[in-house]
Amino acid sequence: MIRLLAGASLVPLAACTTDDASTSSSTTTGTSSSASSSSSSSSSAECATIPEETAGPYPADGSNGVNVLKESGVVRSDIRSSFGNSAGGTAEGVPLTVTLTVVDAASGCGTPKKGAAVYLWHCDRAGDYSLYTEGVTDENYLRGVQETDDKGQVTFTSIFPGCYKGRWPHIHFEVYGSLADATAATSTTNTSQLAFPKDVCDTVYASDGYSNSVGNLAELSLDSDMVFRDGYDHQLAAVEGSVAKGYTATLTVPV
């Protein structure tokens, strides 16, 4: 039940139909990073397992209704479109590439976890979750699984998530011991969330399609968020890019 608590205050948002007046930000380059993320791999004394967080009420891993992990096609790198027998929609928004590097915490974060698997999911720019939120229950976009490579890395092509009422902008992920475990939805080793820096969120949310996120973000802070308020140094992604060219978000995930 604890895994289902965070996000309970989510209020489904209607998709935006008006353009935001601030379009000049599309050429703004934003760079923000987490010092803890980069330094955690430099010293075993500083290496700590990624904080365990709730999967929220919309995981689609079988723990709260639907299970997308057992569907053919869920293993993929580009998660912007729905797959299989879904409605076939595509999530629109500012391009985002997410790279997670899974490492062994017991070895001081110096050993990549090759052959592990990551299931990643997040809301769309309107703050809606596929398979759960009214209007997108027939979609399964913004969900995908990948096996880590020799460097312990997985990379997903997605869109920048919106900010819905009550939660700081974030991405959910679960780490599994193997791809077989992930697609069988068994033996999760770690469940956590990735947070985005405020300056990048401000820039993205000034662009078309994210107008609802502006007010929601204004009511929040990382220090007041129900998940990140107990500490977010090891979950704050390093983010670079621009609205026009898209963003990259990277995070080291010690397990």
N, C-alpha and C positions, 0 to 999 in steps of 0.2 A: 504493500500500500504506500510505503514511503516514496517509491519510485514514481508514483502517480500524482504526488502532491503538487510539485512545482508546475506552473503553467495552468493550474486549475482556475486562475483568474482570467484566463484568455477570453477575450471577447472577439468572436469572428468579425472581421472587417470587410466591408464591401470593397470590391476592386475600384481603384481610382478611375474617374472618368474625365477629370480635368487636369490640364497641365499645370505644373508648378511654375510660378512666375520667374523663379531664379534658375535660369538655364546657363548662366555664365560659368557655373561650377563644373560644367562638363569638361572643361579644359584644365581644371585644377588638379595638380598632382599632390596626393596625400601620402605621407610616409609616417608610420607609427610602429613601434615595436615594443615587445615585452623583454626587459632585461633579464628577467628570470628564465624565460624560455630559452634564450641563447646561452646563458651562463650555466644552466642546469646540466649541460653536457660537458662542461669544462672541468668539473671537479666532482669526485665521488662524494665528497662531504656535502655538496650542494644538491646532489641528485636525490629527488624524492618522487615517489609514485604519483602519477597524475591524480588530483583530488577526485574522489568518488562523488558523483552527483546523480540526481534523479534523472530517469529517462523521460519524465513528464507523462502526460496522459495520451500522447499521440505517437508512440514508438512504432506501431505496426510490426512488432517482433513476436506477436502471439501472446504477450503479457497483458494486453488490454484490447481484446477483440481480434481484429484482422491480423494476418501474418503475411507480410510481403516477402519475407526472407526465403520462403519456400517456392516462390514463383519463378518460373523460367524467365531469364532476362534481367534479374536483379543485380547480377554481377556485371558491372559496367563502370566506366569512368565519367561519361557525360550523363548527368542526371537531370538535365533541364526538361526533358520530355517524358511523358508517361510511356509505359511499355506493356506488352502482353495484351490482355483483353480489356484494358482500361479505355477511357474515353478518348485517349490519344492527344490530350492537350499538351501545350508547352508553356512552362513558366517564363514570363517576361521579366526583364529587369537588368540592372547593371551587371555586366559579366564579372564572375568571380571564379578564380582557380584556388582550390584549397589543397595544400600539401601537408599531410601529417607524417611525422617521422617517429615510428614506434621503436623504442629502445628498451634494453633490459636495465631496470633500475638497480638490481642487485650487483651489476657489474660496473656501477658508477656511470650509467648512461652511455658507456662507450661501445656497447655491443648492439648492433641493430637486430631487431626481431624479424628475421626473414621467415616468410611462410605463415605469418600471423594473418589475421583478416580484420578489416574495419567496416562496420556498417555506419553510414553517415546519413543524417536526414535533418531538414530544417523547414521553416515556413516559407511561403512565397512573399512577394513584395507587399501584398495586402495583409500579411500576417496570418494567412490561412494555411492549415496543414492538409495535404492530400490524404484521402481515405477517411478523414474524420470531419472536417469542417463543412457545413452545409454549402452546397454549390460546387465542391470539389471532391465529394465522396467517391466519384467514379474515376478520379485521377490518382496516379501513384507517382507523380513526378517529385523531384527533389529528394529521392531516396535511392541509395545504391550501396553495393558491397564491392570491395576490392581486396585482393591478396597483396601483402607487402612484398616488395622486391628485395634484392640483395642489400639495399641500403636501409631496409625497414620502412620504406616510404610507400604511400598511396597518394594519388592525385586525382581530385574530382573537379570536373568542369561544371559550374553551376551559376547561380545569380546571387547577388547580395540580398540577404533576407531583410524583410521589413521589421519594424518594431511594433509589436502589438501591446495592448494595454497591460501593464503590470509586470513585464519582463524586459530586461536589457537585451539588445540584439545578440543572438547566439546561434550556435550550431550544435546539435546533439551528435554523439558518436558512441558506439560500443566496440570494444576490442575483443576478438575471439582468438583462441589458440590456433585455429586453422580455418581455411576456407570451407572445409567440410562442416566444421562446427557452426560457422556463420549461416550457411545455407540450410542447416538443419535446425537453426535457432536454438542451439544448446551451448552450454558451457561458456557463457560470457565471462571474460576475465576482468574487464574494467568497463565502467560506464561513466562518461564525463561530458563536459560541454566546453566549447570554445567561445570566448568573448571577443567582441570587436572594440577597438579604441574609439573614443567619443569623437575625435576630430574627423575621422574617416566617415563615421556614421552621419555627422552633420553635413558633410559634403555630398554624400550619396543621397541623403534624404531631401536635399534641395533640388534634385533632378526629377524629371517627369515620372509619374507613377507612384511616388513614395510620399505623397503629401500627408496621408494619414499618420505616417510614422513620425512626423515632425512634432506634433503635439504629444504623442505617446512618449517619445524620448525625453521631452522637456520635463516630464513628471518623474523621471528616473535618474539614478546614478548607479555606477558599479558598486558603490558602497552601500546602497540601499536595496539593491536587487535581492530577491529572496533566495537566489542560488549563490551569487558571487560575493555577497556581503561578508562572508566569513574568510575571504581571501581569494584573489584571482590572479596573482602574479604568475602562476604556472599555467594559466589558462588564457591569458591575454595574447592573442595572435600578433605576429609581426605582419603588418599590412602595408603594401606599396601599390601605387598605380594611380589611375585617374578614372573619372566617370566615362570619358571618351574612349579610353583604351582598355578599361577594365582593371580589376584589382587582383592581387595575389595575396593569400593569407597563409602563413606557415606557422606550425606549432610542433614542438617536440613533445612526444607523449611517452613518458617513462612508465613501464608496467612491470 
